[in-house]
Amino acid sequence: MPTARRIAHEFLERRGLTTIFGNPGSNELPFLAELPEGFRYVLGLHEGVVVGMADGYAQATGRPVLVNLHAAAGSGNAMGALTNAVSSRSPLVLTAGQQVRSAIGLEAMLANVEATQLMRPLVGWAGEPSCAADVPRSLAQAVFEAELQRRPTYLSVPYDDWSAELDANAALTLDRSVQRASGPDEAQLRELAQELEAARNPVLVLGADLDTAGLFDRAVAFAEHRQLPVWVAPSPHRLPFPNRHPLFRGVLPAGIGAVSDAVAGHDLVLVLGAPVFRYHQHVPGPYLPEGTRLVQITDDAGAAARAPMGRALVADPGPVLASLLTRLPAVPGGDREFVPNPEPATAEGALHPEQVFAALRETQPADTCYVVESTSTNSAWWRQMDLRRPGSYFFPAAGGLGFGLPAAVGMAMGLDGRPVVGVIGDGSANYGITALWTAAQYRVPVTFVVLRNGTYGALRWFGSVLGTPDVPGTEIPGLDFTAIAAGYGVPATAVTELDDLRAQLKTTAAGPRLIQVDTAETTP
């Protein structure tokens, strides 16, 4: 009779979940034993890095990915990184080892007490099988819930369950499949098209959910078809529209009043594939200008339900865009030339971040995937980069530090030959620094560009916004990332001059490399 472990491994293999990101402990070893040939276990040295790598891998591939955590302690270590995965709607399947069943009630060491509650409310579903025979079904539910909700799930399994022999009923899990099929009906599409055609001056707001090959191109086609100005929703963690396109207006600010000011003059705001809205700074004001209507199209029912204003249609944005393209007449005219980048700003004593980003733009292939975690350089980034392809930009979706280094490793593992560059601030880098070891051990072809200004730049900026410029803990001098990288096995170099930076960026490497660049402090 097959064991729970054997059925679980076969189910994962059939579903394509053969890459496992993890950091194992004793409770997890029985699950990891006897892994079939073809499985790949990617070891991270801290659970936050493990989840960050899996998050990057899931966003790169668009598929669920399995994460193996150690009991309650390892799950707790992962929770900071999990906030980003939740906000990016990454379908991570988190599994954690539990103590043997007879020891859970005793609260023996490594028992995960009330395991299903530990990761809530972050995960979309959490479970623990009621008995060993329920392990395959519970694992299948964790996978299907992650796929359907596009949100991480969590499954705790007592480690003595894996060797239990199960009957034929448990093996029925192997043939299961769950699919979603839904879309807007004819009346809804007709009403939306009529509302858009009647609008005097509509504007598009596009969100990260459109940053896939088909939706990205369709969004560009629709904007050009109707000559609609395009904003990207506040705090984007992916880019759904080319940022130098003549219709691109920028990234919406992240304050209530500031968003309202940005869409002033438009009578209709059509939001596609984004929450309404991801506010950050407290900037009071009206949600929308007087006389402005908002329509939101999203397949995230939660985002639709919690929006403070407007009308929402819960549907896949893809079919909606396809329908609007055929229902609405084209608006002629419009400039098709992409907007050139301005000359980069300069600074005294160190490179300006704009100079660094201009050097990246001029030396890296056009299809480069950038994983960015340098919050204080946001404005410099958008001024200098020219991103024209889907999957070109990734940012920590919840703002949780520690995403950049591990996500860049996961992206490079998930993408087939596409160049990956991680652009990381010196403050952020320390939160996920052990990802360098994984990059070195697995020979992951990724370039890390660490911007070193010796401060928590975004925090210092917020100090000025909040009227608290004199708080401690915003300076981090004395960091040498070349020495740190060398200790983890990643070749590294430090540059201070622009010509040296360009020369380094033009070189290639078979595995990971790190370039430390001294930069001037700027504001987001």
TORTI-307498 format. One line per field, with one value per residue (C-alpha): residue number from 1; residue in one letter; x, y, z. Coordinates in pm, 1 decimal. Layout:
<sites>
num: [NUM/...]
residu: [A/...]
u: [X/...]
v: [Y/...]
w: [Z/...]
</sites>
This chain:
<sites>
num: [1/2/3/4/5/6/7/8/9/10/11/12/13/14/15/16/17/18/19/20/21/22/23/24/25/26/27/28/29/30/31/32/33/34/35/36/37/38/39/40/41/42/43/44/45/46/47/48/49/50/51/52/53/54/55/56/57/58/59/60/61/62/63/64/65/66/67/68/69/70/71/72/73/74/75/76/77/78/79/80/81/82/83/84/85/86/87/88/89/90/91/92/93/94/95/96/97/98/99/100/101/102/103/104/105/106/107/108/109/110/111/112/113/114/115/116/117/118/119/120/121/122/123/124/125/126/127/128/129/130/131/132/133/134/135/136/137/138/139/140/141/142/143/144/145/146/147/148/149/150/151/152/153/154/155/156/157/158/159/160/161/162/163/164/165/166/167/168/169/170/171/172/173/174/175/176/177/178/179/180/181/182/183/184/185/186/187/188/189/190/191/192/193/194/195/196/197/198/199/200/201/202/203/204/205/206/207/208/209/210/211/212/213/214/215/216/217/218/219/220/221/222/223/224/225/226/227/228/229/230/231/232/233/234/235/236/237/238/239/240/241/242/243/244/245/246/247/248/249/250/251/252/253/254/255/256/257/258/259/260/261/262/263/264/265/266/267/268/269/270/271/272/273/274/275/276/277/278/279/280/281/282/283/284/285/286/287/288/289/290/291/292/293/294/295/296/297/298/299/300/301/302/303/304/305/306/307/308/309/310/311/312/313/314/315/316/317/318/319/320/321/322/323/324/325/326/327/328/329/330/331/332/333/334/335/336/337/338/339/340/341/342/343/344/345/346/347/348/349/350/351/352/353/354/355/356/357/358/359/360/361/362/363/364/365/366/367/368/369/370/371/372/373/374/375/376/377/378/379/380/381/382/383/384/385/386/387/388/389/390/391/392/393/394/395/396/397/398/399/400/401/402/403/404/405/406/407/408/409/410/411/412/413/414/415/416/417/418/419/420/421/422/423/424/425/426/427/428/429/430/431/432/433/434/435/436/437/438/439/440/441/442/443/444/445/446/447/448/449/450/451/452/453/454/455/456/457/458/459/460/461/462/463/464/465/466/467/468/469/470/471/472/473/474/475/476/477/478/479/480/481/482/483/484/485/486/487/488/489/490/491/492/493/494/495/496/497/498/499/500/501/502/503/504/505/506/507/508/509/510/511/512/513/514/515/516/517/518/519/520/521/522/523/524]
residu: [M/P/T/A/R/R/I/A/H/E/F/L/E/R/R/G/L/T/T/I/F/G/N/P/G/S/N/E/L/P/F/L/A/E/L/P/E/G/F/R/Y/V/L/G/L/H/E/G/V/V/V/G/M/A/D/G/Y/A/Q/A/T/G/R/P/V/L/V/N/L/H/A/A/A/G/S/G/N/A/M/G/A/L/T/N/A/V/S/S/R/S/P/L/V/L/T/A/G/Q/Q/V/R/S/A/I/G/L/E/A/M/L/A/N/V/E/A/T/Q/L/M/R/P/L/V/G/W/A/G/E/P/S/C/A/A/D/V/P/R/S/L/A/Q/A/V/F/E/A/E/L/Q/R/R/P/T/Y/L/S/V/P/Y/D/D/W/S/A/E/L/D/A/N/A/A/L/T/L/D/R/S/V/Q/R/A/S/G/P/D/E/A/Q/L/R/E/L/A/Q/E/L/E/A/A/R/N/P/V/L/V/L/G/A/D/L/D/T/A/G/L/F/D/R/A/V/A/F/A/E/H/R/Q/L/P/V/W/V/A/P/S/P/H/R/L/P/F/P/N/R/H/P/L/F/R/G/V/L/P/A/G/I/G/A/V/S/D/A/V/A/G/H/D/L/V/L/V/L/G/A/P/V/F/R/Y/H/Q/H/V/P/G/P/Y/L/P/E/G/T/R/L/V/Q/I/T/D/D/A/G/A/A/A/R/A/P/M/G/R/A/L/V/A/D/P/G/P/V/L/A/S/L/L/T/R/L/P/A/V/P/G/G/D/R/E/F/V/P/N/P/E/P/A/T/A/E/G/A/L/H/P/E/Q/V/F/A/A/L/R/E/T/Q/P/A/D/T/C/Y/V/V/E/S/T/S/T/N/S/A/W/W/R/Q/M/D/L/R/R/P/G/S/Y/F/F/P/A/A/G/G/L/G/F/G/L/P/A/A/V/G/M/A/M/G/L/D/G/R/P/V/V/G/V/I/G/D/G/S/A/N/Y/G/I/T/A/L/W/T/A/A/Q/Y/R/V/P/V/T/F/V/V/L/R/N/G/T/Y/G/A/L/R/W/F/G/S/V/L/G/T/P/D/V/P/G/T/E/I/P/G/L/D/F/T/A/I/A/A/G/Y/G/V/P/A/T/A/V/T/E/L/D/D/L/R/A/Q/L/K/T/T/A/A/G/P/R/L/I/Q/V/D/T/A/E/T/T/P]
u: [0.0/134.0/236.8/106.9/452.8/453.4/105.2/199.1/516.6/333.1/57.3/312.3/492.8/172.4/91.2/440.6/543.8/883.8/1093.3/1086.0/1222.5/1300.5/1507.4/1439.6/1421.8/1364.8/985.8/1028.7/1274.5/1012.0/840.5/1168.8/1284.2/1268.9/1209.7/1167.2/1427.1/1345.0/1260.7/1484.2/1531.9/1653.9/1804.1/1786.2/1961.8/1666.5/1293.4/1236.1/1480.9/1317.8/976.9/1130.5/1295.4/972.5/778.9/1014.0/998.2/616.4/590.9/842.3/671.4/309.6/268.8/228.2/547.6/603.9/771.8/885.6/911.9/1018.5/732.2/614.8/954.3/1038.4/686.8/727.3/1058.7/882.7/595.6/768.1/841.3/493.4/336.2/490.9/376.6/20.7/11.5/163.2/-95.4/172.8/34.7/277.0/194.8/354.3/402.3/535.5/629.2/429.7/521.3/393.5/24.1/58.2/287.1/88.3/-151.6/140.4/294.8/619.6/913.2/851.1/477.5/292.3/7.4/-309.2/-112.7/-401.6/-422.4/-51.8/-33.0/-376.5/-489.9/-203.7/-275.6/-592.3/-636.3/-472.3/-521.0/-392.0/-512.7/-750.1/-569.6/-294.8/-545.3/-642.8/-288.3/-313.7/-653.6/-533.6/-223.0/-438.0/-665.9/-366.7/-251.1/-594.2/-675.6/-347.4/-427.2/-788.6/-732.9/-389.4/-279.2/-42.9/-183.4/-47.9/-54.6/84.5/143.0/237.4/558.0/448.2/171.3/412.0/500.7/140.6/12.6/-311.3/-587.4/-709.1/-935.7/-636.9/-486.9/-792.7/-633.4/-383.9/-642.9/-800.0/-811.4/-983.0/-1034.2/-1197.1/-1414.3/-1587.1/-1626.8/-1850.7/-2184.5/-2307.0/-2509.3/-2217.4/-1983.0/-2237.2/-2294.6/-1921.6/-1862.0/-2148.1/-2013.8/-1668.3/-1801.0/-2016.5/-1730.8/-1597.1/-1240.5/-1174.7/-843.8/-700.0/-538.9/-358.9/-241.7/11.4/-231.6/-190.3/184.9/166.5/249.1/-107.5/-260.1/33.0/2.6/-375.2/-361.6/-125.3/-351.9/-662.4/-497.4/-379.2/-715.9/-896.1/-602.4/-647.4/-391.2/-254.6/-158.4/-13.0/-185.1/-3.9/289.3/324.0/503.1/496.0/465.9/158.5/244.2/561.3/685.0/819.0/502.8/355.8/26.9/201.9/141.1/339.1/277.1/-12.2/89.8/-3.9/-209.5/-587.9/-582.8/-286.7/-463.8/-769.5/-553.4/-382.8/-710.3/-865.6/-1032.6/-1129.9/-1496.0/-1433.1/-1150.9/-1130.2/-914.1/-798.9/-624.1/-554.9/-699.5/-865.0/-611.9/-290.9/-260.5/50.6/125.6/-159.1/-265.3/-626.6/-869.3/-1164.5/-1132.7/-1223.7/-1276.4/-1634.9/-1814.8/-1563.8/-1686.3/-1473.4/-1517.3/-1293.1/-1234.9/-1054.7/-1064.1/-979.2/-1315.3/-1160.6/-1012.4/-1349.0/-1535.8/-1309.2/-1276.8/-1413.2/-1578.9/-1684.3/-1847.7/-1666.9/-1697.2/-1531.8/-1401.9/-1083.0/-954.6/-838.0/-1178.4/-1300.0/-1018.7/-1073.2/-1443.1/-1384.9/-1141.0/-1411.9/-1706.0/-1555.4/-1446.9/-1085.6/-993.0/-756.3/-433.1/-185.6/191.9/348.5/705.2/834.9/942.7/1323.2/1489.2/1620.3/1986.2/2061.6/2107.4/2450.1/2573.8/2891.5/3107.3/2916.9/2712.3/2353.6/2110.3/1990.6/2340.7/2334.4/1995.2/2094.5/2400.6/2177.7/1942.4/2228.4/2424.6/2168.9/1960.1/1615.4/1443.5/1620.3/1406.8/1474.2/1397.1/1405.8/1425.2/1565.0/1269.4/1441.1/1535.8/1185.9/1165.2/1514.8/1421.2/1114.1/1296.7/1577.9/1443.1/1280.8/1076.4/879.7/821.4/605.5/790.1/1050.1/993.4/927.0/905.4/810.8/433.0/371.0/684.2/835.7/1214.3/1416.2/1240.6/1500.2/1798.0/1602.7/1335.3/1605.5/1747.6/1402.8/1332.2/1655.6/1573.6/1223.3/1307.0/1460.5/1768.1/1622.9/1873.8/1792.7/1932.7/1857.0/1876.9/1899.6/1950.6/2212.0/1946.7/1720.9/2004.6/2073.5/1725.6/1779.2/2156.5/2178.5/2024.0/2378.1/2477.1/2196.4/2286.2/2648.2/2571.2/2325.5/2529.0/2230.4/2304.2/2196.4/2357.8/2312.5/2365.9/2378.4/2336.1/2533.2/2455.5/2491.3/2133.8/1779.1/1693.1/1317.8/1292.8/1476.1/1239.0/938.9/1087.1/1057.2/703.2/593.5/776.5/1016.6/1356.4/1563.7/1485.4/1769.0/1837.7/1842.7/2216.5/2399.0/2763.7/3048.5/2891.0/3115.0/2902.4/3199.6/3344.8/3005.2/2945.8/3289.8/3212.9/2903.9/3093.7/2968.6/3230.9/3197.7/3349.6/3306.2/3280.3/3272.4/3315.8/3063.6/3303.9/3400.5/3032.9/2959.6/3258.0/3145.7/2787.3/2904.1/3073.9/2888.5/2924.1/2808.0/2690.7/2601.9/2796.8/2760.0/2847.5/2854.1/2800.0/2844.0/2550.3/2426.9/2120.1/1798.8/1427.0/1160.3]
v: [0.0/347.5/581.6/935.4/1058.8/866.1/987.7/1345.7/1335.0/1194.8/1454.5/1735.9/1590.0/1571.6/1933.8/2053.5/2153.0/1987.4/2284.4/2317.6/2620.9/2546.5/2543.5/2210.5/2107.1/1772.2/1782.2/1821.5/1540.7/1263.0/1460.5/1529.2/1166.8/965.5/1267.6/1134.3/1204.1/1532.7/1722.2/2018.8/2136.8/2499.0/2565.4/2909.8/2998.9/3184.3/3131.1/3495.4/3448.3/3114.9/3280.0/3574.9/3340.7/3144.3/3468.6/3573.0/3227.6/3222.5/3568.7/3473.5/3148.4/3235.6/2897.0/2777.2/2687.5/2473.2/2615.9/2395.8/2568.3/2440.6/2413.6/2730.9/2899.4/2873.9/2981.6/3285.9/3371.4/3365.2/3597.4/3925.8/3805.3/3655.4/4003.3/4083.4/3751.9/3816.8/4165.1/4039.8/3758.0/3493.0/3135.4/2996.6/2661.3/2676.3/2344.8/2305.6/2002.6/1935.3/1723.6/1364.6/1358.4/1216.9/1505.4/1803.6/1818.6/1791.1/2098.0/1910.6/2098.8/2184.4/2133.3/2396.8/2480.0/2580.4/2559.1/2664.6/2999.9/3087.4/3235.2/3395.1/3640.1/3650.2/3321.1/3261.7/2910.4/2714.5/2353.4/2051.2/1704.3/1541.6/1210.1/1053.7/940.7/1304.6/1421.3/1384.9/1555.0/1838.5/1892.4/1903.8/2160.0/2377.0/2372.3/2437.4/2714.9/2888.5/2862.2/2977.8/3258.8/3363.2/3388.9/3185.6/2887.0/2697.7/2328.4/2182.6/1804.8/1585.5/1417.1/1067.5/1093.0/1071.7/705.4/592.9/342.6/455.0/279.9/335.4/627.0/848.1/782.9/935.8/1272.4/1207.4/1253.6/1570.3/1901.7/2229.9/2506.5/2846.6/2961.3/3296.0/3620.6/3923.5/3872.9/4049.3/4311.1/4409.1/4446.6/4652.4/4883.6/4935.3/5013.2/5263.8/5433.2/5467.6/5597.8/5855.2/5982.4/6323.2/6273.2/5921.5/5802.0/5454.1/5338.7/5007.4/4768.9/4494.1/4218.5/4328.0/4262.5/3941.5/3892.0/3891.4/4152.8/4394.8/4401.3/4422.1/4717.3/4902.1/4824.8/4949.9/5271.8/5343.9/5241.1/5504.8/5745.5/5720.1/5867.1/5598.7/5614.6/5319.1/5248.4/5373.0/5175.4/4938.1/4610.3/4528.8/4741.6/4697.2/4961.7/5091.3/5380.8/5589.0/5547.5/5883.5/5800.0/5714.1/5976.4/5818.2/5635.5/5770.1/5914.2/5713.0/5968.5/6012.6/6381.5/6341.6/6073.7/6296.8/6585.2/6360.2/6256.7/6603.1/6697.2/6339.5/6246.1/5868.7/5667.4/5307.7/5096.4/4765.0/4494.2/4699.9/4772.6/5111.3/5224.8/5121.9/5437.9/5495.9/5851.7/6017.0/6296.4/6386.0/6496.5/6375.8/6026.4/6165.5/6512.2/6629.2/6489.8/6208.6/5848.7/5537.5/5185.4/4904.1/4577.8/4312.5/3939.0/3997.7/3992.9/4118.6/4422.5/4499.8/4464.7/4691.2/4981.5/5303.9/5438.5/5359.0/5068.6/4735.8/4443.6/4124.0/3965.5/3875.6/4202.2/4014.7/3937.4/4282.6/4451.1/4222.9/4310.1/4684.5/4675.7/4535.3/4737.3/5086.0/5274.1/5381.0/5739.9/5862.8/6052.2/6047.3/6047.0/5701.9/5809.5/5698.1/5981.2/6014.2/5998.6/6323.4/6376.9/6215.0/6438.1/6457.2/6493.8/6591.0/6331.0/6025.7/5910.2/6026.7/5731.8/5865.5/5812.0/5451.6/5385.4/5552.9/5326.5/5021.4/5135.0/5189.6/4869.1/4599.4/4404.1/4546.7/4240.3/4260.2/4181.4/4430.1/4344.8/4678.2/4741.9/5091.5/5293.8/5629.1/5632.3/5582.5/5915.2/5870.3/5520.4/5628.4/5925.9/5713.5/5366.9/5263.5/4948.6/4821.5/4452.1/4267.5/4124.0/4402.1/4540.1/4386.7/4562.1/4441.3/4454.7/4523.0/4729.9/4465.5/4485.1/4179.3/4108.1/4226.3/3992.3/3664.9/3756.9/3828.9/3481.0/3323.9/3526.0/3414.2/3051.3/3082.4/3271.9/3080.4/3277.7/3625.1/3858.5/3950.4/4251.4/4320.6/4691.9/4700.1/4974.7/4920.0/4932.8/4677.7/4441.2/4337.2/4192.4/3923.4/3903.1/3524.7/3493.0/3551.9/3208.2/3038.4/3235.3/3119.4/2755.6/2715.7/2930.4/3154.6/3405.0/3727.8/4070.4/4253.3/4629.8/4759.3/5133.9/5240.8/5580.3/5487.0/5576.6/5452.9/5712.8/5651.6/5668.2/5999.7/6133.1/6019.2/6200.5/6524.5/6437.9/6364.1/6658.1/6431.5/6490.3/6429.3/6063.3/5811.0/5494.4/5632.1/5607.3/5280.6/5361.7/5113.6/4847.4/4670.7/4450.3/4333.3/4167.0/4025.8/3889.3/3731.1/3553.6/3399.9/3305.3/3577.9/3772.3/4142.6/4477.1/4833.1/5128.9/5502.1/5634.2/5626.4/5489.8/5207.0/5127.1/5112.9/4886.1/4648.5/4639.5/4551.7/4235.2/3906.9/3621.4/3259.2/3289.4/3565.5/3886.9/4196.7/4557.6/4802.4/5163.1/5463.3/5698.8/6032.2/6043.6/6135.5/6148.9/5908.7]
w: [0.0/-83.8/192.5/238.5/137.7/-188.7/-288.2/-195.4/-401.7/-701.5/-671.5/-659.4/-958.8/-1163.0/-1073.9/-1169.1/-816.4/-832.9/-718.6/-340.2/-157.1/203.5/518.3/687.5/1049.0/1212.2/1162.4/786.4/718.4/682.4/402.9/223.0/236.0/-86.4/-312.2/-666.4/-930.6/-1101.2/-785.2/-700.6/-344.0/-316.8/24.4/182.7/506.7/659.8/610.6/513.4/226.9/138.4/97.7/-89.1/-340.1/-383.5/-429.1/-709.8/-866.9/-858.8/-1013.2/-1282.6/-1378.1/-1301.3/-1132.0/-771.6/-591.3/-282.8/27.5/314.9/656.6/995.8/1244.7/1422.8/1457.1/1088.6/993.6/1214.8/1051.1/714.1/801.3/715.4/362.8/343.7/359.0/20.5/-130.1/-12.8/-165.8/-492.3/-499.6/-536.8/-519.4/-262.7/-101.9/241.5/419.1/770.3/973.7/1289.3/1589.7/1599.9/1673.9/2023.1/2126.7/1995.6/2289.7/2530.5/2364.8/2321.3/2178.3/1809.8/1846.0/1643.2/1880.2/1692.2/1368.1/1145.8/1326.4/1320.2/969.3/963.2/842.4/590.9/415.5/219.3/360.8/641.4/739.7/922.9/818.1/1064.3/1024.7/814.4/551.3/500.2/411.8/30.0/15.2/242.8/29.5/-282.9/-120.5/-28.3/-391.5/-540.6/-291.5/-380.2/-751.8/-720.6/-470.1/-603.2/-244.3/-22.6/166.4/468.3/556.9/879.4/871.6/1172.2/1069.7/1165.0/901.8/609.0/658.5/712.6/457.2/292.6/102.7/-251.9/-154.8/-74.1/-418.6/-587.8/-511.0/-788.8/-1062.1/-922.7/-1108.4/-1027.0/-1280.6/-1276.5/-1566.8/-1525.3/-1709.3/-1743.8/-1910.8/-2221.7/-2036.1/-1814.2/-2109.4/-2302.2/-2006.2/-1955.0/-2322.9/-2323.9/-2012.2/-2164.7/-2495.9/-2318.3/-2102.0/-2198.4/-2072.2/-1937.3/-1794.1/-1739.1/-1416.3/-1465.9/-1196.0/-1147.7/-1245.5/-1608.1/-1607.8/-1807.2/-2173.3/-2304.7/-2075.5/-2107.5/-2486.0/-2469.1/-2228.8/-2463.4/-2759.8/-2577.4/-2458.8/-2812.6/-2960.5/-2752.4/-2699.9/-2322.6/-2082.7/-1851.4/-1487.0/-1301.4/-969.6/-656.3/-513.8/-811.3/-752.8/-1123.3/-1436.6/-1661.9/-1923.1/-2095.9/-1885.0/-2177.5/-2388.3/-2493.8/-2316.4/-1987.9/-1720.3/-1437.5/-1113.7/-911.8/-575.2/-268.1/-72.9/-89.8/-173.1/-407.4/-613.5/-638.3/-762.3/-1019.1/-1186.2/-1172.5/-1499.9/-1586.3/-1560.4/-1563.7/-1408.2/-1532.8/-1300.6/-1444.1/-1241.9/-929.9/-585.6/-533.7/-410.4/-228.6/-18.6/191.8/300.6/491.7/258.9/344.3/77.3/-129.5/-275.8/-617.8/-763.6/-771.4/-1073.6/-1136.1/-1150.8/-1101.7/-1240.3/-1117.9/-1306.9/-1101.0/-1044.5/-676.2/-498.8/-175.0/-346.1/-503.3/-176.1/32.9/-214.3/-60.7/-376.1/-729.7/-908.1/-927.7/-1167.4/-1044.9/-1364.5/-1544.8/-1700.3/-2011.4/-2164.0/-2063.3/-2255.6/-2554.1/-2560.5/-2528.1/-2819.2/-3045.2/-2909.0/-2906.8/-3218.7/-3247.0/-3171.2/-3444.7/-3395.9/-3116.6/-3094.7/-3130.0/-3047.2/-2709.2/-2480.0/-2453.8/-2113.9/-1967.3/-1890.9/-1555.6/-1254.7/-1094.0/-737.7/-559.1/-389.5/-518.5/-814.9/-836.8/-854.2/-1189.6/-1324.3/-1204.1/-1362.7/-1689.7/-1698.1/-1646.9/-1921.5/-2165.1/-2092.0/-2010.1/-2265.0/-2337.7/-2192.4/-1855.2/-1551.4/-1269.6/-908.4/-726.9/-354.1/-321.6/-200.7/-166.7/-537.0/-682.2/-863.3/-1008.1/-1127.2/-1323.8/-1476.8/-1618.1/-1699.9/-2027.4/-1966.3/-2265.9/-2191.3/-1939.3/-1643.7/-1647.9/-1297.8/-957.4/-619.8/-267.6/-290.5/79.1/130.2/356.1/346.5/249.4/-81.3/-331.2/-298.6/-256.9/-512.7/-770.1/-708.0/-746.0/-1060.0/-1221.8/-1138.6/-1280.4/-1599.8/-1888.2/-1988.9/-1935.2/-1765.3/-1404.3/-1217.4/-852.7/-765.0/-387.4/-131.5/137.6/409.2/238.6/147.3/505.1/550.1/285.2/269.3/305.6/-42.0/-167.3/-40.1/-233.6/-545.8/-514.8/-436.2/-726.2/-968.8/-1033.5/-1313.9/-1144.2/-1106.1/-776.4/-783.9/-426.0/-386.7/-79.4/71.7/438.1/535.1/551.1/289.2/270.1/647.6/658.0/392.4/595.4/893.0/700.1/587.4/944.3/1096.0/1288.2/1126.2/1439.0/1520.9/1574.5/1377.9/1023.5/951.0/868.7/796.7/768.7/548.9/296.3/73.3/-129.4/180.5/278.0/-70.8/-80.7/244.3/85.8/-231.2/-467.9/-670.2/-592.7/-675.9/-551.0/-788.6/-729.9/-1085.4/-1369.2/-1630.2/-1395.7/-1335.1/-1707.6/-1766.1/-1491.8/-1619.3/-1971.6/-1850.1/-1808.7/-1565.8/-1561.7/-1201.8/-956.3/-911.5/-692.4/-773.7/-484.8/-596.5/-368.7/-431.5/-304.3/-80.6/-265.0/-189.0/-321.7]
</sites>
